[in-house]
């Protein structure tokens, strides 16, 4: 199925432009400025080979990685990440081609290509939709979680009634810088749109503000383990937040995970098999009572897991234990 999808996208990226060849200028417009007007072009053949070749490279490398690392496909999170990458990537390239060809269709020259307008929002929408569907398709099947004997059972010695809290944080400085830069650019375009009255700047400004805000928000995380469970606070404002109640936790452990294991940086997967990957290395992994897992790259994860296991055991043996 994976190879078939990759081949279908590659064939579409080649066949559709060739079918419309007589209705497209050469060169064709491939870049649009903040005003919405085309400001860059490529020869037809170069544009076609660039998109198809880049997709083939991404899809081929992903499929080859899955074939070489056989254990990757036995883990639900890895399968979902691969599905999200190929599904989202394929839809992204198809959407990009669709709006590019639509703007160039029947234009006398590339400089007379149409404006993208709100159609530019189609590409990120397809990226998200394709990633979600791809992850869903990768979800069924076995999930090789570490065996109980392979997980550290170390617990924190607590006296009856004694309370304890574990707190740690992680930040990806590169994501902070990139997100902040895009956010600042979006603010600048917004100011120009307000002062100059140029309505064409609103679309790129809105996109940059959204992308920058998301980048800054999810470039850092603070994790807290208490008797209530696990709470994650995202971004400098500690919003949004995610709470995993202690009653939903079966066990916790520390595991070495890297972007290559989960499909990249950021928040990967779907509910029930999510990884927050800000940097490769030590991660706190929470195994749910209902099955599945939640992982977050964080420092001192082993001690966080030890305290969480202690608190889970206390709830399990206390009054009203599950």
C-alpha positions in Angstrom: 0.0 0.0 0.0 2.8 2.4 0.9 4.7 1.8 -2.3 1.5 2.0 -4.3 0.6 5.4 -2.8 4.1 6.7 -3.5 3.9 5.5 -7.1 0.4 7.0 -7.6 1.5 10.4 -6.4 4.6 10.4 -8.5 2.6 9.3 -11.6 0.0 12.1 -11.0 2.8 14.7 -10.6 4.0 13.8 -14.0 0.9 12.9 -15.9 -1.3 15.9 -15.1 1.1 18.6 -16.2 1.9 16.7 -19.4 -1.9 16.4 -20.1 -2.3 20.2 -19.7 1.0 21.0 -21.5 -0.7 22.9 -24.4 -2.6 25.2 -22.0 0.4 26.2 -19.9 3.0 28.9 -20.5 6.7 27.9 -20.7 8.2 28.9 -18.4 5.4 28.7 -15.8 5.0 30.8 -12.7 6.2 28.9 -9.6 6.4 31.6 -7.0 4.1 34.4 -5.8 5.1 37.4 -3.8 3.3 39.0 -0.8 1.0 41.0 -3.1 -0.3 37.7 -4.6 1.2 38.4 -8.0 3.7 35.9 -9.6 7.3 37.0 -9.2 9.2 33.8 -10.1 9.2 31.1 -12.8 10.7 27.8 -13.9 10.9 26.1 -17.3 8.0 23.7 -17.6 10.3 20.6 -17.7 12.4 21.7 -14.7 9.3 22.4 -12.6 7.8 19.0 -13.5 11.0 17.1 -12.7 11.6 19.1 -9.5 8.3 18.3 -7.9 8.2 14.7 -9.0 11.9 14.1 -8.2 11.6 15.7 -4.7 8.6 13.6 -3.9 10.3 10.4 -5.2 13.3 11.2 -3.0 11.3 11.7 0.1 9.0 8.7 -0.4 11.8 6.5 -1.5 14.0 7.3 1.5 11.0 6.8 3.9 10.1 3.4 2.4 13.8 2.3 2.3 14.2 3.2 5.9 11.1 1.1 6.8 12.5 -1.9 4.9 16.0 -1.7 6.4 14.7 -1.2 9.9 12.3 -4.1 10.2 11.4 -3.3 13.8 10.1 0.1 12.8 6.9 -1.4 11.3 6.2 -3.5 14.4 5.7 -0.3 16.5 2.4 1.5 16.1 3.9 4.9 16.7 6.5 4.4 13.9 3.9 3.1 11.5 1.7 6.0 12.2 4.6 8.5 11.8 5.5 6.9 8.4 1.9 7.0 7.3 1.6 10.7 8.4 4.8 11.6 6.5 3.8 9.9 3.3 0.1 10.8 3.5 0.7 14.4 4.4 3.7 14.8 2.0 1.8 13.3 -0.9 -1.3 15.5 -0.4 1.0 18.5 0.0 2.7 18.0 -3.3 -0.6 17.3 -5.1 -2.2 20.4 -3.6 0.9 22.5 -4.5 0.7 21.2 -8.1 -3.1 21.9 -8.2 -2.9 25.5 -7.3 0.2 26.1 -9.4 -1.4 24.6 -12.6 -4.7 26.3 -11.9 -3.0 29.7 -11.7 -1.0 29.1 -14.9 -3.8 27.6 -16.9 -4.4 29.5 -20.2 -2.1 32.3 -19.2 -0.2 33.9 -22.1 2.9 34.2 -20.0 4.0 33.3 -16.5 3.9 36.9 -15.4 0.2 36.9 -16.3 -0.6 33.9 -14.1 -3.5 34.3 -11.7 -3.3 35.1 -8.0 -3.3 32.3 -5.6 -5.7 34.1 -3.2 -7.3 31.9 -0.5 -6.4 28.9 -2.6 -3.0 29.1 -0.9 -4.6 27.8 2.3 -5.5 24.6 0.4 -2.0 23.3 0.6 -1.5 23.3 4.4 -5.1 22.0 4.8 -4.3 19.0 2.6 -1.0 18.5 4.4 -2.9 18.2 7.7 -5.7 16.0 6.3 -3.3 13.7 4.5 -1.1 13.3 7.6 -4.1 12.5 9.7 -5.5 9.9 7.3 -2.0 8.4 6.8 -1.6 8.0 10.5 -5.0 6.4 10.8 -4.1 3.8 8.2 -0.8 3.0 10.0 -2.5 2.5 13.4 -3.9 -1.0 13.0 -1.6 -3.9 13.8 0.7 -5.0 16.6 2.5 -2.6 18.9 5.8 -3.8 20.3 5.9 -2.1 23.7 8.8 -3.1 26.0 8.1 -6.2 28.0 7.4 -5.6 31.7 10.7 -7.3 32.6 12.6 -4.9 30.3 11.2 -1.8 32.0 12.9 -0.4 35.1 10.7 -1.0 38.1 12.6 1.4 40.3 10.3 3.5 42.5 10.8 6.4 44.7 10.6 5.5 48.4 7.7 7.5 49.9 6.3 7.2 53.4 2.5 6.8 53.8 0.9 10.2 53.2 4.2 11.8 51.9 3.7 13.9 48.8 6.2 14.4 46.0 6.4 16.3 42.7 8.7 15.9 39.8 9.2 18.7 37.3 11.3 18.9 34.2 11.4 20.8 30.9 12.9 20.8 27.4 13.2 23.3 24.6 14.3 23.1 21.0 16.2 26.4 20.4 16.1 26.0 16.7 12.3 25.8 16.7 12.1 28.7 19.0 14.3 30.8 16.6 12.4 29.7 13.5 9.0 30.2 15.0 9.9 33.6 16.5 11.3 34.7 13.1 8.2 33.7 11.2 6.0 35.3 13.9 8.0 38.5 13.7 7.7 38.5 9.9 3.9 38.0 10.2 3.7 41.0 12.6 5.7 43.1 10.1 3.4 42.2 7.2 0.4 43.0 9.4 1.7 46.4 10.2 2.4 47.1 6.5 -1.1 46.0 5.6 -2.6 48.3 8.2 -0.4 51.3 7.3 -0.4 50.9 3.6 -3.9 49.6 3.1 -2.6 46.8 0.9 -5.3 44.0 1.2 -3.1 41.5 -0.6 -0.8 41.3 2.4 -3.4 39.9 4.7 -3.2 36.3 3.5 0.6 35.9 3.8 0.5 37.8 7.1 -2.2 35.5 8.5 -0.3 32.4 7.4 3.0 33.6 8.9 1.3 34.6 12.2 -0.4 31.2 12.5 2.8 29.2 11.6 5.0 31.3 13.9 2.6 31.1 16.8 2.4 27.3 16.5 6.1 27.1 16.1 6.8 29.1 19.3 4.1 27.4 21.3 5.2 23.8 20.6 9.0 24.4 20.7 9.2 24.0 24.5 7.4 21.8 27.1 7.3 21.6 30.9 6.3 18.2 32.4 5.0 17.8 35.9 4.2 14.5 37.7 2.0 14.7 40.8 -0.6 12.6 42.6 -3.1 13.8 40.0 -1.1 12.4 37.1 1.0 13.9 34.4 0.6 17.5 33.2 2.3 19.0 30.1 2.5 22.8 29.6 3.5 24.0 26.1 5.2 27.2 25.2 6.4 30.2 27.2 2.8 30.9 28.3 2.4 27.3 29.4 -0.6 27.0 27.2 -2.1 24.8 25.9 -1.8 22.1 28.5 -2.4 18.3 28.5 -3.4 16.3 31.5 -3.1 12.5 31.9 -5.0 11.5 35.0 -3.2 9.0 37.3 -6.1 6.6 36.9 -5.3 6.3 33.2 -1.7 5.3 33.7 -0.7 1.7 33.9 3.1 2.1 34.0 5.9 4.5 33.0 9.4 4.1 31.8 12.4 6.0 30.3 13.3 5.2 26.7 15.8 6.5 24.2 13.9 7.8 21.2 15.0 9.9 18.2 13.2 11.7 15.4 14.0 8.8 13.1 12.0 6.5 15.4 8.8 8.6 15.4 8.8 10.3 12.0 10.4 13.6 12.7 10.2 16.6 15.1 7.3 18.1 16.9 4.1 16.3 17.9 3.8 13.0 16.0 1.0 10.5 15.8 -2.6 10.4 17.0 -4.3 10.2 20.4 -3.3 6.9 21.9 0.2 6.9 20.2 1.6 10.4 20.5 5.2 11.5 20.8 6.3 15.0 21.6 9.8 15.1 20.0 11.8 18.2 20.8 15.2 16.6 20.9 16.5 13.0 20.5 17.5 11.0 23.5 15.9 10.3 26.9 12.1 10.3 26.9 9.4 9.8 29.5 7.0 7.2 28.2 3.5 6.7 29.7 1.7 3.4 29.1 -2.1 3.8 29.2 -4.4 1.3 31.0 -6.4 1.2 27.8 -3.3 0.4 25.7 -1.2 2.7 23.7 1.4 5.2 25.0 2.4 8.8 25.2 6.0 9.9 25.0 7.8 13.2 25.6 11.5 14.0 25.2 12.4 15.4 28.6 15.5 15.5 30.9 15.6 13.3 34.0 12.9 11.1 32.5 14.0 8.0 34.6 13.3 9.8 37.9 10.0 11.1 36.5 9.0 7.5 35.5 10.0 6.2 38.9 7.9 8.7 40.8 4.9 8.1 38.5 5.1 4.3 39.0 5.2 4.9 42.7 2.1 7.1 42.6 0.3 4.6 40.3 1.0 1.8 42.8 -0.2 3.9 45.7 -3.5 4.6 43.8 -3.8 0.9 42.9 -3.5 -0.3 46.5 -5.3 2.5 48.2 -9.0 2.9 49.1 -11.2 2.7 46.0 -8.3 1.1 44.0 -9.1 0.3 40.5 
